[in-house]
Amino acid sequence: MSALSFPNIKGWLGRATEAAQDVLPVRLGNDYGSTTSRPNRVLGFDQALVWVVVALMAWGLVMVYSASIAMPDNPKFARYAHTHFLSRHMISLVVAFVGALLAFQVPIQTWEKMAPWLFVASILLLIVVLIPMIGKGVNGARRWISLGVMNFQPSELAKFAVLIYASDYMVRKMDVKERFFRAVLPMGVAVALVGSLLLAEPDMGAFMVIAVIAMGILFLGGVNARMFFLIAAILVVAFGLIIMTSEWRRERIFAYLDPWDEKHALGKGYQLSHSLIAIGRGEIFGVGLGGSIEKLHWLPEAHTDFLLAVIGEEFGLVGVLTVIGLFLWLTRRIMHIGRQAIAMDRIFAGLVAQGVGIWVGFQAFINMGVNLGALPTKGLTLPLMSYGGSAILMNLVAIAVVLRVDYENRQLMHGGRV
């Protein structure tokens, strides 16, 4: 036998294999690592998702200050300091951050158990807000409950509650999802109940978001395609009838079609026309941070519903495309986390995550469409960026739940338990 005997060959191959394993890249969830002698550090949450959310909130904070700094010059807000809306928005962000931390500690299984009770609580709050002595009215709409530090909007909780409830409902009804009346009708009644309360405020924008969330979860949950399109057709007809039977909603549609008409320019088309002027002034690179003219009492609600118009004026097309790109990435990432959970047979967790993606993506799409003149004016804020305490709170709680889904996915992929 030669000097390079069979045992020696076997030992040499073993050492070579171990050396190759030390540098061989392997996929660990969304992170790449190496099979070293010491275990890799596994991140407990999706850091990229967190940083994009932080970036949107930080940019939103700056823009809320920029859009509201001149408001005290208006006699209506004369008693406010120039930093009034900035300081309140900062308080809202702190409260929302604490709420998100608490929500992240709650296991997804607990959210599933709480789903019916959360839905009932949201219904009760939607009823309470309609009581004149409790509900706070602004511009003819009664949508807020004053909590002193901030105003709470029950419709924001209703979005989250319907999302959780619809996901739980689909998991429970998996065996009858091919039967319309047993699988879909009860969910339709629940959404109709929420919608009737929202229309009484009135808040048709929130109703549209909730309807789309419920529809999206039904579709992702595997409802028969024919049933899905039937429900979609019923919703389209229902919203059409709501608009046709409301004079001021019809006027909004006509103003959207021609905001420059003399009849609409100083009426229902006023906000839209000035939003388009703001975006047009920004051109490619904008007039610079703080340089907006439209925010100087020309564009109403510049710090809430029309924050994107101020971004367009001060940062131009580049700024608007950056915001759109961030929301596209955010929505795609959230949907990926949901698909990952479903692939691991965690149906409820996956539907919840994807429902949050639908919520954030659709509401951002509507707000951007309104600001850009592509959709009729609708009272929906830009998620994570616009001024609004309860909206920021529920947005961050929803994101925290998605991060919890991702955290539990990672635990399971590495052999842990949830």
N, C-alpha and C positions, 0 to 999 in steps of 0.2 A: 504493500500500500504506500502511496506517495505521502510526502510530508503534509500535504493539505488533505487530511483524512476527512471522512464523512462527519464525525462529531465536530471537527474544526469548522467545516463548511456550515454546519447547522448553527454553531455559535456566532459565526461571522454574519450570517443572514439575520439572526435575531437582533444583534447589535445594530445592524444597518436599518432594520425595520423600526427599532426604538428611536434611532436618530431621525428618521424621516417623520415619525409621528410627532416629534418635538417641534417641528416647523410646519407641519401640515395644517393649513387653515380649515376650520370646520365651522358650520353655521350654527349659531346658538340663538334661536329666535330671530331677531332683527340685527344682532351684533355678531361680528366675526371675532373669533378667538383662536387660540392654539392649544393643542392637547399637551400641556406641560405637566410636570410632576405635581404641581400645585393647582388646585381647582381655580378656574377663572372667576373673577368677580362678576356676578350677575346683577345688572341694574334692575331695580324693582319697578321701574315705570319707564314710559317712553319719553326720554328727555327731549328729543326733537319736537314732539308735540307740545310739551310744556313751554319750550322756548318760543315757539310760534305764537302760542296763546299770550305769553308775556309780552312779546313784541307788539301784538295787536292792541293789548290793553294799554301799554305805555304810549304808543302812538295815539290811541284814542284819548288818553288823558291830556296830552299836549294839544290835540285838536279841539277838545272840549273847552280848554282854557282859551285858545285862540278864537273860537267861535262865539264865546260868551263874554269876553273881556269888555266889550263895548255896551253890553245890555243895560248896565246901570245908568247909562246916559238917557235911556228911554224912561219917561215919567212913570210908566207902569212898574219899572224895577228900580226906581230911584232910591229906595231904602236898602238895596243890596250893595255890598262891596264888590269891587271888580273881581275879587277872587271867590265870590260866593259859590258859583257853580263848580269851580275847581275844587274847593275845599269839600263840598258835599260829595263830589264824585270820588275824591280820595277816600272819604269815609266809607262810601259804598264799596270801593275796591277792597278796603281792609275787612269789612264785614263779609264780603263775598269770599275773600281768601280764607277766613276762618271757617265759613260754611263749607267751602270746598275741602278743607282739611278734615273736617268732621265727616263729610260724605264719603271721603276716600277710605275712612276706617270701617265703613259698613260693608260687610260681605254682600256679594251679589245675591246670594241665597236669601238674605234678610230682606233685600229690596223686593224680591219675588213674593215673600210672605206678606209684606206691607202693601203690595199693589192695590188691593181692593179698598183698604182703609185710606190710603193716600188719595185715591180717586174720590171717595166719599167726602174727605176733608176739602178737596178742591171745589166740589159741588156746593158744599155749605158756605165756603168763602165767596163763591160767585153769587150766592143768594144774599149773603150779608152785605156785600158791597152795594147792592141795589137799595138798601135801607137808607133813606135820606139823612138820618142823624149820624150814620156811620160812614157811608160811602162819600168820598170826596169828589166833587164835580169840577171838571176843568174843560172849558170850551164846549159846554153842552154834553159832555160825556162823563158818566159816573163810573170810574174804573179803579180808583185808589182807596186804600184804607190808611189813614195817617197813623204812623207809629212814633211820631216825635222826631227821631233821628232821621228817618227816611219814610217815604210813602211806599206801601206795599201794593203791588198790582196782582190780584188773584189770578188773572188770565195767564200770567207767566208761570205760576205754580200749576195751572191747569194743563199747560203744554207738557210739562214734565210728568204730571200725574197720568195723563192720557197715554203718554209714551210707555210708562212702566206698566200701566194696566193693560194696554193693547198687547204688549209683549207677553205678559203673563197669560192673557186670554188665549193667544194663539198657541202657546205651549199646552194649555189645558184642552184646547179644541182640535188638536192635531188629528184625532181619529175621525172627526166629522167635518173636516175642512172642505170636502167635496159637496156638502149639503148646504144650500144657501140659507134656509131658514134657521137651521140649528147652529150653523157656524158663523154667519155674517150678521144676521138680523139683530141679535142682542147687542153686538158691538156698534151697529148702526144706530140703535136706539140710544145708547150711551153717548155717542158723539153728537147726536141730534139734541139731547138734553143739554149738553155743554154749549152747543151752538146757540140754542134758544136763549140761554142766560147771557151769553156774550153779545148777541144781537140786541138784547134789552139794554145794554150799557150805553151806547152801542160800540162794538169792537169787531167789525167784520174781518179785519186783518188777522187778528188772533184766531178767529174761527177758521179762516182759510189755512193757516199754518197747522192747526190741530187736525183739520180734516186731511191734509196732505200727510202728516205724520201717521195717522191711523191707516190711511190708504197704503202708504209705503210699507208699514209693518205687516199688513194683511198680505200684500204682494210678496214680500220677502219670506213671510211665514208659509207660503206655498198654496195660497188660495187659488182655486181654479181660474184660469185666464178669462174665461167667459164671464164668470161672476165678477172678476175684478173690473173688466171694462163696463159691465152693467152698472156697478157701483159708481164708477167714474162718470158715466153718462148721467146718472141720477144726480150726482153732486153738481155737475156743470149746469143742468137744468135748474136745480135748486138755487144756485148762486145767480143764475140769470133772472129767475123770478124775483129774488130778493132785490136785485138792482132795478128791475123794471117797476116794482111796486114802491120804490123810494125815490121821490123827486130829487133830493139832494145828491143821491148816489148817481142818478142819471146825469145830473149836471156835471158831476166829476168826470164821467165818461166823455161827455161832449167837450169839456174843457181840455181833457187829455188829447182828444183828436185835433183840437185847434186852440192851443193855449194863447196864441197871439191875437185871436179875435177880440175885437173891442168889448164884446159882451162878457168874455171870460177873463181878460187880462187883469182886471182889477177885482175879480171874484174868485171862482173855483180854480182858475188857471194861474193865479198870481204866484203861488209857491213854485209851480213847475216852470213858469217862464223865467223867474229869477234864478232858479237852480240851473237852467240851461245857460243863462247869461254868465253865471259864476264859472261854470265848466268851460264855456267858450273863452272867457278872459284868461283862463289858465294856460291855454294852448298846449305846447309840448312840455315845458319844464316849470310852468307856474310862475306866479308873481312873487314867490318867496313866502316863508313862514311869517304869519302876522299881517301880510299885505292884502288880504281880502277886503274888497269894498262891499260886496253883497252882504257880509255879516253885519255891516253897520246899519241895522234896522231895515234893510231891504228884504232879506230872506228870512221869513218866520221859521222858528224852530230849527235854526241852523245848528244848534248843539245837540239835537236829538235826531229827528227823522231825516234831516238834510245835511248831516255831517259830511257825507261823501262829496257834496257839492263844494263845500269849503276846502276839502282836500284837493279836489280838482282845480279850484282856483289858485290855491297856494302852492301845490306841487305838480299841477298840470297832468297831462296824459300819463306821464311816467308814474306819478303818485297813484292815480286811479288803477292803472294796470298792476302796480305792486300790491295794492289792496286786494284786487281780484285774484291775483296769483296766490297770495297768502291764504285766502279763503278756499280756493280750489285745492291747495295742498292740504289744508286742515281737514276739509271734508273727505278727501281721498284717504288720508291717514286714519281717520276715525272709522270709515267704512272697512278699511283693511283689518283693523283690530276686530271689528264685528265678524267679518268673514273667517278670521282665524279662530275665534271662539266657536263659531258654528262648525267648523272643520273638526274641532275637538269635542263635538257633540254637546256643547254648552249652548243650547238653542236660545234660552231666555237671555243669557248674557250677550249673545251675538245680536239678537234682535234689538236689545236696549241700545247697544253701541251704534248699530246702524240707524236706529231711530234718531239718536242724537245727531248723527251725520246728516240725516234728512232735515231735521229741524234747523240746524245752523246753516246748512247749505241753501235750503229753500228760502229762509228768512233773509239771508244776505242777498240772494238773487233778487227777491222782491224789492228790497230797499235800494239796491243798485239800479234796478230797472226803473224805479220811480225817479230817482235822482237824475238818471240819464234820459228820461223822457220816453223810455221804451214801454212803460207800464203806467196805468192810471195811478194817481196819488193815493197812497194807502198809509195809515198811521202805524208803520212798523219801523223799529229802530234797527241800526246796524249792529249785529251781535258783537259783544265784547268791546265795542268802541264808543257807541253813542252814550250820551248822558242818560242815566236811569238806574236807580238803585236796585229795584226788584229784578229788572232784566239782567243786569250784571250778575246778581246773586244766583239766579237760576241758571244762567249760562255757565257759570263756573262750577256749580254743583253738578250739572250735567256732564261737563268735561271731566270732573273728578270721578264720576261714576265710570266713564269710559276708561280712565287711567286705572281704576280698580279692576275692570275687566281685563285690561292688558296685564296688570300685575298678577292676577290669578292665572291668566294664560301662561305667563312665564314660569310661575311656580309649578304648574302641571307639566310643562315641557321639560323641566329639570327634575322631575320625579317627586315633587312636593305635593302637599295637599292644600285645599282651599276650604 
